[in-house]
């Protein structure tokens, strides 16, 4: 996560603040110009104009909060008492779950002081190399719990309790309940980069009944100067889809996939690709608070996201549709109502600072200036997932690829799908509806041949079981808790083998499939002679299944479909050269010895998988999962030239012990 912050203070900001101090009402006559004003002046101009922003359509109105420094009856809660922009928003897409808080930039710096939001107690502290890293749970007198994640350290009193628990239990990852009281504005903790990500603060607000609340709605400062952007639209009808680019959407048009005249009055479903940014440069796309659609002047759809129960996090699959290019800007927001043609529509999108973007559109068979846009990343095979459905990239028909449909007995149903369907992204449901007996698609690029395996699911089914036996493998799958609410077409499961120079693996689709149960996959022992690993879609790193069975089959389960490989890795992690740097304890920088950890596949599951000793004396070790380093407090280490031992047990249960000589500073 890259964090950059503007430090310019515009004259408009100063003038508006002076007017407020004098007790006058300020009015800006000029338009809010994002390009001509610095970030703060632009933000204050928006606040003065009621949070509205000029765009290609009419100015939108907002019913949401405008939590900026100015224009509030009471001051917002500023965790740092200094300007900090949002880099991630509440409700943002995190793959299988919603982002349950907001992230603030700390300008790539650790150690920013964080102040208590209200009177209350530090109810719990947890430490881990992953997830929230060092996290403080602060229960306020209001009854709400504030969560501060990725901290570098806590207040001196709290850090003393943390180290006391670590040394008494000889564990690096600990949980304590300090019950230490703080007053509003007291120094509570210090921002850092523990867990995942570069230096930043992750802030959550939770209720007693386990609901996540938007911190922006609860009074936290949310600096965001840019209104949301609507990049594209996708209209679906049964097994067909039509995409609309930014250029065509800006002209008020959304293309429909319906071509038959007798179906012209049929409604379509639409998903919009939307992202919000807090400032220039636009580096961290965020989610939105509100999406509403109007047919003429009647509101036909509304989603306002200020509260998310933790028990409903999987609901994200009903609202944000997975796409193979999911690591590019924006998410596909599904609007769960039908759109009849021959109507005028308006969409309003609002971010968590109250900035609104409005667009008017109508649905047409053809849109002028409609252009292609990226629909996949890192994808070698023509089988991809788009809008949470498996799809075939028949655009490759124009580059020597051939595709044939086969039934379960190997009989050819169509020897050339390139002659049957347009040369573009095509849902497998369309192919299954055209050839109901199809179970395989054989494809070739002229140099090599491969097969896509597919099965058609019953509409409305809540579970599915599927086993494929071929000459080289046997793979079985089971999915439970399916909803498939956003697919009014033919639901299909599919997979294929991806053959690469370094590692062969199986791709399973559709990724992002809507289900609330589990996906269980089993591969026969002949095919899977080594443990099962899954691929991180954006990191492109392989991770071992921490829980898997073996025997006649190797089986594992997840809450989404993934790419699966079997990897025979016998190498434990190794250590790099130690060097002196610093760490933060109680808000103060202290000398620290940092030792890089190197591995290709099997990482370190938690901090307790590392044991450091000087002779018989146990030494606390902090493991930083990014950039994979062991961090040791210098004051607790022996003198220069003396030795310590480090034992590491990785996720593949490989154990290694190393002797490290303390270097000179």
Number of C-alpha atoms within 10 A of each C-alpha: 14 14 20 17 17 14 10 10 12 16 13 18 18 13 13 21 17 13 13 13 10 8 9 10 11 14 11 14 9 8 12 21 14 19 9 9 15 20 25 24 24 23 27 25 27 25 25 19 16 15 27 21 26 17 14 12 15 13 16 19 18 20 10 20 18 26 25 24 20 18 17 13 6 9 14 18 21 19 25 20 13 9 18 24 21 27 28 23 30 28 25 22 23 10 18 17 16 22 22 27 25 24 21 24 23 26 17 15 14 24 24 22 19 22 20 23 22 19 16 22 21 23 18 17 23 17 25 25 25 20 15 22 25 25 26 27 20 27 26 21 11 10 11 21 23 25 21 26 31 30 28 25 27 27 18 16 12 21 17 13 15 23 17 12 17 19 13 8 11 17 19 26 23 18 15 17 15 15 14 13 14 20 15 13 17 16 18 27 27 26 30 27 25 29 23 20 19 21 25 31 31 25 21 22 26 24 16 10 9 14 17 25 23 25 24 28 20 15 19 20 26 29 24 26 31 24 27 26 22 24 20 22 24 23 22 25 19 18 20 18 21 18 22 26 22 21 16 21 23 20 18 21 26 28 24 27 20 22 9 7 7 8 9 15 11 12 19 22 21 24 22 23 20 22 23 30 26 26 23 16 10 12 15 20 22 25 24 30 25 20 21 17 22 16 18 12 10 10 13 16 15 15 15 13 16 18 18 20 15 15 10 12 17 18 17 22 26 21 20 23 27 26 23 24 20 20 14 14 18 24 30 25 25 20 22 17 14 15 19 16 17 12 12 15 22 19 20 21 28 27 30 32 28 31 29 28 27 24 22 21 18 21 21 17 14 15 21 14 15 18 12 10 12 8 16 18 15 10 12 11 16 18 26 30 28 25 26 24 30 26 24 24 19 22 15 17 18 11 10 10 18 21 24 18 24 21 16 12 10 11 13 16 17 17 16 16 19 19 12 11 13 12 16 15 21 23 27 28 27 21 21 20 16 11 15 14 17 25 20 24 25 17 20 14 14 10 7 9 12 15 18 21 18 22 22 20 17 12 14 12 13 16 17 16 14 15 14 15 10 8 5 8 13 17 18 16 19 16 23 17 15 17 19 20 13 23 19 15 18 19 25 22 21 22 20 21 18 18 14 9 5 5 10 14 18 16 23 23 25 27 25 25 27 27 22 19 18 17 22 18 23 22 24 19 17 13 14 22 16 15 21 25 23 22 17 12 18 13 8 10 12 20 19 20 19 13 9 14 13 17 9 12 19 22 23 22 18 14 18 21 21 22 20 23 23 20 18 12 13 11 15 21 21 13 18 12 11 18 16 17 16 17 22 20 19 19 22 13 13 14 15 21 21 25 19 17 21 16 14 12 21 23 21 23 18 19 23 20 18 21 19 23 17 16 10 9 11 17 22 24 23 22 30 22 24 14 13 17 20 22 22 23 20 18 11 13 19 14 13 11 11 12 16 20 17 18 15 23 21 21 19 20 16 14 14 14 17 13 14 16 16 19 15 9 10
